[in-house]
Amino acid sequence: MIVINASRSALTGNKRQNKMAYHHSGYPGGLRATAYQDLLDKAPGEGGRARRQGQLPHNRLGRQQIGKLKVYPGAEHPHAAQQPVPFEIKQVAQ
């Protein structure tokens, strides 16, 4: 799956300031939390990847699917041969 223009993604309500993205290093006490505000400012594509990873199954199939996900912050991408079709979202909260 290809996601383009990820930098224009919007979160409803106060999720941009209050919601946290968590990851663990694998070591004891290695839980790290990052606010979505910081995550989207630093790397717009990674916020979309984290949200979609939570929607996928947490097993081998989900890891394969998230590996096939390509997220680009702008409209430029190297997948012109696949001829991606735009998907318009009618309702935008912000």
Buried (B, 14 or more C-beta within 10 A) or exposed (E): EEBBBBBEBEBEEEBBEEBEBEEEEEEEEEEEEBBBBEBBEEBBBBBBBBBBBEEBEEEEEBEEBBEEBBBBBEEEBEEEEEEBEEEEEEEEEE
